Amino acid sequence: MAGERILVVEDERIVARDIEKRLKKLGYIVPFSVGSGEAALKIVAEEPLDLILMDIELKGLIDGIETAEQIRTNFDVPIIYLTAYADATTLERAKATEPFGYIVKPFDERDLHAAIEVALRRGLAERAIRVALQKEKELSELKSRFWSMVAHEFRTPMTTILGSAQLLEELHHQISEERRREYLFLIQQSVRSMEQLLNDVLSIGRVEGGSLKFQPAILNLEQFCRDLIDEMQFNAGPNYQIIFQQHGDCEHTYLDKKLLRHILVNLLTNAIKYSPEGGHIYLNIFCDHTEIKLQVQDNGIGIPEENQHHLFEPFQRAGNVGSIPGTGLGLTMVKKCLDLHGGEIVVNSQVGVGTTITLTFFRNVLNNCEVEN
């Protein structure tokens, strides 16, 4: 290994210059050489480093061991101690800081090189282990959140279905036709909610597993959107109105119909769910010779600014959703389907005003996919 950045912390200037010269000869970079713990801490906080050579017996307010302890606590940089002689108490203090090695002064170049290489390789290995452990921890937390979410999201519609079915069975002679239709509507809505959850979970799994394929084809986007809106409007009922507007020639596009359906169903479902009764949801499409833009706009509760940076992470929901049901998977799916198209997404939202989500598909990217296919 060579080209690594090594900080030398040595208060004897002649020794420090000799070490710096040897390190450069071995191919390492020595961006700084300082003589105090305070100076070392300042540099570690500001500069990227791969290793520190630290004299144990530094003069000043803090010695090398205390400096190393602060670095170990706050930063992820391996340290090798430089020492000519130290008593047993000092060595015990040094051990507690878990250094990556010791070099006894005076030392020859071969010992210096060997100690540095061992420390660098050990540092890389430990860093890789920490990253792997962190990923495993995040995966475990994600699985726990997933099963908790599934249990919660299934329990609510199941309770609705069971309660409505029991009322229809036990009081069928006493319930009016209008009331019966209301209970049946609740059952249908609950089934759709469970179906949407299953679709989201399965789709996310296919994307993560690489089995959800990108298969674009010629698509009349205008007609596709009109047909989808008719379906969504029927499911939403009369309390919401979905308004469609088209700009430009959108009859000849090259998109993946299945993925596009995932995208728009999730966006329109969210727009309806988080809008007040009587709300208007807008689906606008803009087509020219370079881009295709799809825009979903609502006048719902909006998304707090602090939540907008995490919208596309699995199971993330805005802090103001209250008791409104949801999985936190919909926008994750939207982003993954859009990524397969090579598109971009922009979210503009204000609490109490509403949300506008704009998707951009680039025709040159899509046309390249057409050539490849």
N, C-alpha and C positions, 0 to 999 in steps of 0.2 A: 504494500500500500504506500502511496506517496501523494503529495499535494494536500494533505490534511493540514488544518490550521491549528497550531499549537501555541498556547500562551505560556510564557516563561515568567514565573514569579520568584525572583531571587534578589535579595537585597545587596549581595556583593557584586558590584558592577562588573569586575573583571571576570568572575565566574559566569555571570549572566551572558556576557558577550561571547565567551567561549562556547557555552551551550547553544546560543543562537547560531553561531558559526557552524557548529557540528550538525545541528538540525537542518540548516539550509543545504549543507553538503549532502545530507541523506535524502533530500528531495522534499522536505516538509516546508510549510509556509509558517513563518513566525511574524504575525501581524503586529504583536506587541510584546514588549519585555518590560515588566514593572518590578518595583522593589518593595511594595507594601500590600497588605491584605486589602486595605480600603480601595486602592487603585485597581486591584484585581477584581473586586466585586463590581466596581463600576463598569469595567470592560465586559465582564461576563453578562451583565444585564443588557448590554447594548450590541454586542458583537456575536456572530455565529462562530462557535469554536468546536473542535473535535476532541481536544485533549488539553489538560493543564499540567505542567511540571511545577510543583509547589514546594518551595523550601520550607521545612518544618519550623526552623528557628528564625522566623521573620522578626525584625525589629518594628516597633510601632505599637499602635493601640491594640491590634489583634495579631496573633501569630498565625503561622500557616495552618495549624490544626483547626483553629476557630474559623478561619477563612474557608477552609475546606468544608467544615460542617454547614456553614451558611450556604455554600454553593450546592452541597448535596441536598439540602432541604428545599431550595428554591429553583434549582436548575438541573438540567440533565446533561452534565459534562463530566467525563471520567477524569480522575486525578491520580497522578503518580507523585509520591513524595520524594524530595531530594533531601538527603541527610548525611552529615559527616559522622555525627555521634548523637545519641539521645539516650537518656536514662530510661529505666523501666516504666516509670510513671508516664513519661512523655509518649513512649511507644504504645502504652495501653490507650492513651487518649487518641493517638493516631489510628489505632485499629478500629475504634468506635465509629470513625467516619467512613469506614469501608472503602479504603483507597483501592485503586486498580494495580498498585505495585509500589515498590520502593527502589530507589537507586542510591547506592552508597557512594558519596564523594570521597576521593576522586574516582572517576569511572572511565572506562575506555569506550570507544565508539561502538564496538560490537554489543556490549552490555546495554548501552543506551538504546540502540536500535531495536534489540530484542525486546526490551521492556516496553517500548512504545508500541511495537507491532502487536504484542500480546494484549496490551491494554485496549488498543483500537479495535481489535477483533472481538474481544470480550464485550466492549461497549456496544458494538453493532449487534452482537448476539442478544445481549440483554435488552436492547431497545426493541429488537424484533419480537422478543418474548412478551414484552410489555404491551406492544401493539396488538399481538395476537390475543393476549388475555383481555385487553380492553374490548376488542371486537367480540370475543366470546361472551363477555359480560353484557355488552349491548344487545347481542343476539338473544341471550337468555331473558333480558328485560323485555325485549320486543315480543318474544314468545309469550311471556306472562301477560303483557298488555293485550296481546292478540286474543288469548283464551278468555281473559276477563271481558274484553269487548264483545266477543262472540256470545258468551253467556248472557251478558246484559242485553245485547241487541236482539237476541232470540227470545229472551224471557218476556220482553214487552209485547211484541206481536202475538206470541203464543198465549199470553194472558188475555189479550183482546179477543183472539179467535175462540179460546175456550169459554170465556165469559159470554160472548155473543151467541155461540152455539148452544150453550146451556139455556139461555133466555129463550131462544127460538124453540128449543125442545120443550121446556117446562111451561112456557106461557104462550104457546103458539095460538091457542084459542082466544087469548085476551089481547094480543098485540095487533095493532092496526096494520094495514098494508104499507102505509108510509113508514111506520116504525120498523117493520120487517125489512124493508129496503135499506134503511139506515144501518141495521145490524149486518146485513149482507155486504153492504159497502165497506163497513169496518173490517169484516173478515177478508174481503178482497184486497183492501189496502194493506192489511197486515201480511198477507201472503206475498204481495208485491215487494214489501219491505224486506222480507226474508229472502226472496228471490234475488233482489238487488245485492244484498249482503253476500250471498253465495256467489253470485256472478263476479263481484269485486274481488273476493278472496281468491277464487279460481283463476281469474284473469291476472292478478298480481303474481300468483304462483307460476303461471305460464310465462310471464315476462321474466321473472327472476330465473326460471329454469331454462330460458332460451327457446321455449316451445311455442311462444306466441309469435308467429311469423308476420313479416311485413309483406303484404301482397297487394300492391297498388294496381288499379285498373282505371280505365276511362269511366268517369262518373259525371252524370248530370247533377251537379251540386244543388242547383235550385230545386229540382224536383225531389231530390233526396231530403232536403231540409223541410219542404212542404209536407211530405209524407210523414216525416218524423214528428213534426209539430202537431199534425192531426192526431197522432197516437198519444203524444204527451198531453195534449189538451184534453183528450177524452179521459185519461187517467187523473188529471188534475181536477177535473170537475169544473163547475161554473164559477167558482170563487176566484179563479185566476184567469188572466187572459195573456196568451202568448202571441206576440206581434212579430211578424216576419217582414223584413225588408231586404231587397236585393239591389246591389249597385254593380253595374258592369255585366259582362257576359260570363255567367257562371255555369253555363250548360256543358262546357267542355273542360273538365279538370281531370287530374290524374292523382287519385287518392285511394287509400285503403278503406273501403266502405265499412268493414267490420270494426276497425280501430276508430274510425271517425264516429261511428255510432256510439262506441264506448265513451268517447270524448263528450259528445253533445248530450247524451242521456245524463251523464254525471253532472255536467254544468247546468242543464236546464232543471234537473231534479233539485240541485242545491238552490238555484234561484227561486224555485217555487217554495221549497221548504223553509227558506229563511226570509220570505216576503210575507207581509200581512195579508189577510184575506181581502180580496178586491184589488190586489196588486197586479201590476203589469210587468211582464217579462219580455224583453226584446231580444230577438235573434237577428243580427244584421250580418250580411255577407258582402264583401267587397272583392271584386275580381278585376285584375288588369293583366297585362302581358308579363309582369314580373312576379306578382304576389297574389296570394289568396288570403284574405283576412276573414275570420269568423269572430263575431263579437256577441257575447251574452251579457245583458245588462238587466239589473233589477233595482228595486227601490226598497230593499230589505234592511236587515239589522246592521249590515256592514261588518267589516273585519277590523278589530283593533290593530293599530300599527305594529305593536310588539309581537303580534302573532303572524304577521304577513311573511316574515322571513322563513317560517317553518311550515308553510302551507302544504308543501309537496312531500313532506316526510310522512311515512306511514303512521296512522293513528293520531295525528296531530289535529286538534280542533281548536277553534277560536275560543277565547275565554268568556265570550258573551253569549254562547249558544244556549245556556240554561238547560232546560229539560227537553229541548228539541232533539229527537233521536238522530243518531248518525254514527258512522264507523271511523271516520277519519281516513278512509281509504280512497274515496272518490277522486280527489285531486291528485293523489299519488298515481292513480291509474291514468288520469288525463295527461299528466306530465310524461309518463312512460310511453303512452301511445303517440304523443306529439314528438318525442325524441326519435322514435322510429321513423317518423316522416322528415326528420331534420328541421323541425319547426321551432318557433319561439313563442313564449307566453308572457304576457304582461298583465299584472293585476293592479287595478286602481280601486281603492275602497275607502269609504269614510263611514264611521259608526253613525247610525241613525239616518244615513242618506242612501246608501246602497253600494253595490259592487259592479264593476265592469271588468270582464275578463276578455282579453283580446289575444287570439291565436293567429300567428302568421305562418303560412306555408310558402316556401320559395319555389317558384316554378322551375328554376334551373336545377335545383336539387332533385325535385320530383322527376324532371325529364331525364336526368342521369339515371335514376332508378328504372325508368321505362326502357332506356337503352340496354341496361344490364339485364333486365328481365326478358 
